[in-house]
């Protein structure tokens, strides 16, 4: 284990065990270096790493503090690593997204207000009206983010936002069949929003899961062809 890793895990242990709680100022560098057995340079690098993860907050002229450690903030830092996943890895993550999107849709159906419903259908109308794939993608994100927000769990909402941000790097609506995909996506959104408006958690969960599964199938169009040992793989006739 390198000195930086030693410092990183030492600080993480202090925070994880509650020795350093949310909002607390961490001890002076000299004390930490002596306790952890590392140099100031290694400690500072570990602090930078934890700051990037949203765990520590350096404050100019005041010192370095443990963040409030809100689950949604810590989960949000997953984007640092999730962005590195190849498409094959992202498709594996989609199994998690299917489950979570279904859950938040069911929660939204149980908790929605007339104002929430109006917001969802307004976003759908804006999606259907635009011919700009980039704008449509942004509206799509806002639609799903609104459902997650109404679902009532900020941590789940943040995690799903991280998943969606990664998948949006692949602009499925720019594929040759993009217009058809847009129409199918818009139809799915209406089915989902209607289930939420009807306050039907079961229908909302099913609609959300089906929609995410459809998106997953579209993303597979970006996968490079698989080659067998003796030549290119044949296309599936199904």
C-alpha positions in Angstrom: 0.0 0.0 0.0 1.4 3.4 -1.0 1.6 6.3 1.4 -1.2 8.1 -0.3 -3.4 5.0 0.0 -2.5 4.7 3.6 -3.5 8.3 4.2 -6.7 7.9 2.2 -7.8 4.8 4.0 -6.8 6.2 7.4 -8.9 9.3 6.9 -11.8 7.2 5.5 -11.7 5.0 8.6 -11.9 8.0 10.9 -14.9 9.2 9.0 -16.5 5.8 8.6 -16.3 5.0 12.3 -17.7 8.3 13.4 -14.5 9.6 14.9 -14.8 12.5 12.5 -18.5 13.4 12.0 -20.3 15.4 9.4 -19.3 19.1 9.5 -16.3 18.5 11.8 -12.9 20.1 11.1 -10.3 17.5 10.6 -7.2 17.6 12.8 -4.1 19.7 11.8 -1.8 18.2 9.2 1.0 17.6 11.6 -1.2 15.6 14.0 -2.6 13.5 11.1 0.7 12.9 9.5 2.2 11.6 12.8 -0.8 9.4 13.5 -1.1 7.9 10.1 2.7 7.7 9.5 2.7 9.6 6.2 4.2 12.8 4.8 2.3 16.0 4.3 2.4 15.6 0.5 0.7 12.1 0.8 -1.9 13.4 3.2 -2.7 16.4 1.0 -3.2 14.1 -2.0 -5.5 11.8 0.0 -7.5 14.9 1.1 -7.8 15.9 -2.6 -9.1 12.4 -3.4 -11.7 12.5 -0.7 -12.7 16.1 -1.7 -13.3 14.8 -5.3 -15.7 12.2 -3.8 -17.6 14.9 -1.9 -16.5 13.5 1.5 -14.2 16.4 2.6 -14.5 20.1 2.0 -11.4 22.3 2.1 -12.4 25.8 3.1 -9.9 28.6 2.2 -8.6 30.3 5.3 -10.6 28.1 7.6 -9.4 24.5 7.3 -10.6 21.2 6.0 -13.9 19.8 7.1 -15.9 16.6 6.7 -18.8 17.3 4.4 -22.4 16.8 5.6 -22.2 13.3 4.1 -25.7 13.5 2.6 -26.3 10.2 0.8 -27.3 11.9 -2.4 -24.1 13.9 -2.5 -21.9 10.9 -1.9 -23.9 8.8 -4.5 -23.4 11.6 -7.0 -19.7 11.1 -6.9 -20.2 7.8 -8.6 -20.3 9.7 -11.9 -16.5 10.0 -11.6 -16.1 6.3 -12.2 -19.4 5.4 -14.0 -18.3 7.7 -16.8 -15.4 5.4 -17.4 -17.5 2.3 -18.0 -17.5 0.9 -21.5 -20.9 0.3 -23.1 -20.8 -3.4 -22.2 -20.5 -2.3 -18.5 -23.2 0.3 -18.8 -25.6 -2.3 -20.2 -25.0 -4.5 -17.1 -25.8 -1.4 -14.9 -29.1 -1.2 -16.8 -30.5 -4.2 -14.8 -30.1 -2.0 -11.7 -31.7 0.9 -13.4 -34.8 -1.1 -14.6 -35.5 -2.1 -11.0 -35.0 1.4 -9.5 -36.9 3.2 -12.2 -39.8 0.8 -11.6 -39.7 1.5 -7.9 -39.6 5.3 -8.1 -42.4 5.2 -10.7 -44.6 3.2 -8.3 -43.7 5.6 -5.5 -44.6 8.6 -7.7 -47.9 7.1 -8.6 -48.7 6.8 -4.9 -47.6 10.3 -4.1 -48.3 12.5 -7.2 -50.3 15.7 -7.1 -52.3 17.2 -10.0 -49.4 19.7 -10.3 -46.9 16.9 -10.7 -49.0 15.3 -13.4 -49.3 18.6 -15.3 -45.5 18.9 -15.2 -45.0 15.4 -16.6 -47.5 15.9 -19.5 -46.0 19.4 -20.2 -42.6 17.8 -20.6 -44.0 15.2 -22.9 -45.6 17.8 -25.1 -42.3 19.7 -25.3 -40.6 16.5 -26.3 -43.1 15.7 -29.0 -42.9 19.3 -30.3 -39.1 19.5 -30.7 -37.1 18.2 -33.7 -33.8 18.8 -31.9 -32.4 15.4 -30.7 -30.2 17.2 -28.0 -33.2 19.1 -26.7 -35.3 16.0 -26.7 -32.6 14.1 -24.7 -32.6 16.9 -22.1 -36.4 16.9 -21.8 -36.3 13.1 -21.5 -33.9 13.5 -18.6 -36.1 16.1 -16.9 -39.1 13.9 -17.3 -37.5 10.9 -15.6 -35.9 13.2 -13.0 -39.3 14.7 -12.1 -40.7 11.2 -11.6 -37.8 10.3 -9.3 -38.2 13.6 -7.4 -41.9 12.9 -6.8 -40.9 9.4 -5.7 -39.5 11.1 -2.6 -36.1 9.6 -2.1 -33.3 12.1 -3.0 -30.6 9.4 -2.9 -32.4 7.2 -5.5 -33.1 10.3 -7.6 -29.4 11.1 -7.6 -28.3 7.6 -8.4 -30.7 7.4 -11.4 -29.5 10.8 -12.6 -26.0 9.4 -12.7 -27.1 6.3 -14.7 -29.0 8.5 -17.1 -26.1 11.0 -17.6 -23.9 8.1 -18.7 -26.4 6.6 -21.1 -27.1 10.0 -22.6 -23.6 10.0 -24.0 -25.0 7.6 -26.6 -27.4 9.7 -28.7 -29.9 7.0 -29.8 -32.1 9.5 -31.5 -29.3 10.3 -34.0 -29.4 6.8 -35.3 -30.9 6.3 -38.8 -34.0 5.0 -37.2 -34.0 7.9 -34.8 -37.5 9.3 -35.7 -39.1 6.0 -35.1 -37.3 5.6 -31.8 -38.5 9.1 -30.8 -42.1 8.2 -31.5 -41.8 4.9 -29.5 -40.1 6.8 -26.6 -42.9 9.4 -26.6 -45.6 6.8 -26.6 -43.8 5.0 -23.6 -43.7 8.3 -21.8 -47.4 8.9 -22.2 -48.2 5.4 -20.9 -46.0 5.9 -17.9 -47.4 9.4 -17.1 -50.9 8.1 -17.5 -50.3 5.3 -15.0 -48.9 7.8 -12.6 -51.8 10.2 -13.1 -54.2 7.3 -12.5 -52.3 6.6 -9.2 -51.7 3.0 -10.3 -48.3 2.0 -8.8 -48.4 -1.5 -10.5 -49.0 -0.1 -14.0 -46.5 2.7 -13.4 -43.8 0.2 -12.4 -44.5 -2.0 -15.4 -44.4 0.9 -17.8 -41.1 2.2 -16.4 -39.4 -1.1 -16.5 -40.6 -1.7 -20.0 -39.4 1.7 -21.1 -35.9 1.2 -19.6 -35.6 -2.2 -21.2 -36.5 -0.7 -24.6 -33.8 1.9 -24.1 -31.3 -0.8 -23.3 -32.1 -2.6 -26.5 -31.5 0.6 -28.4 -28.2 1.1 -26.8 -27.1 -2.3 -27.9 -27.1 -0.9 -31.5 -23.8 0.9 -30.5 -22.1 -2.3 -29.5 -19.4 -3.4 -32.0 -20.1 -6.6 -33.8 -18.8 -9.8 -32.0 -16.5 -11.9 -34.1 -16.1 -15.6 -33.7 -12.7 -17.3 -33.9 -13.3 -18.4 -37.5 -14.8 -15.2 -38.8 -17.6 -12.6 -38.3 -20.6 -13.6 -36.3 -23.8 -14.1 -38.2 -26.7 -11.9 -37.5 -29.5 -13.3 -35.4 -32.4 -14.2 -37.6 -34.9 -13.6 -34.8 
